Amino acid sequence: MIKLTEVTLNGRDDIITESAVYIPENAVVKPWKIRYSLVTVPNAGAYVVKEAPSEVVRKIMEYKLAKWRYPSSVLHDSQEGLNKNVDELIRLAGLEADHA
């Protein structure tokens, strides 16, 4: 799951509220009102998020890549490499602040 910032907008497209929303990797992303994204999650609904479409897609692709790298690291990497991949998955999922 990938953490994004869901927003509620007023009539002038100003943000009224913000809250965390977690989306799966199979979400569909579309531009929404110039600077936001509309993220549609199958069988769950749609969310307007603060992040730009390119940022949402980047987060989804990074998450998918990290998910594919993790099993390989279990078999071939040292414990340090495994820990790095786990830390990366946690960061991408939004469960830990990005300190980079």
N, C-alpha and C positions, 0 to 999 in steps of 0.2 A: 504494500500500500504506500502511496505517495502523499505526503502532506502538502496541501495548498491552502490559500486564504480565501474563504468564501466571503462575498460582500453582498450587502443589501444596498441598493441605490435609491435615491430620491428622483423626482422628475427631471432634475437638471444633471443627472448622472454623477452626483456627488455621493460619496460613500457615507451611509448612515451607520451601518454596523459591520464588523469584521469578526469572523470566527474560523477556527481550523476545520478543514474537511479533508478526509482521507479518501483517495480514489484508487481503484485498481489499475493495473497496467493496460487493460483493454478499453479504457475510456476513449471517447471520441472528442476531439478538441476543435472548436471553431472560434474565429474572432467575434467579439461582441462589443459593439459601441466604441470602436476605435482603440481603446486602451485596455480592455478586459478580455476574458475568454469565457466561452460557454463550454463547459465540460459535461458531456452526457455519459452517464454510466448505465450500461445495459441492466435492465430490471431494477433500477434504483431511482432514476430521475436525472435531472440536470441541475448544474450549479453555475452561477456566475462567480468567477474567481478573479482576484486582483492581478494575478500573473498574466503576462502576455502569452499568446499562443505559442510562440517560439520557446519561451521559458518552460511552459508546461510540457511540450514535446521533448525538450532537452532533459527534463527531470525523468520523464517516462523512459526515454532511451538509456539514460545512465542507470536507472533502476534495473531495466532488463539486462543490460550488460553485466552489472554486478551480480545479478541472480545467476547468470550463465557462468561467470567466473568462479563463484563460490564452490560448486561441486568439484571443479577441477583443482582448486586450491586444497581441498580436503585430501585429495589423492596424491598431489604432487608437491605441495609447498611445505615449508617448515611451519612450526606453530606460529611464528611471527607473521608469516604471509597469510595464514588463516585468520589470525586476529585482525590484520589490516582489512581483509575482505569483509569480515563481520562488522567492523567499525564503519566501513563504507556503506554497507547495506543499512545500518542503523541511521546514519546521517542522511542518506537519500530518502529514507522513509519518514524523515522529519521527527524522529524520536529523540534526536540530540541536536543541539545547536551546531551550526556550521562555523567552525573556528578558523577556517582557511582564509 
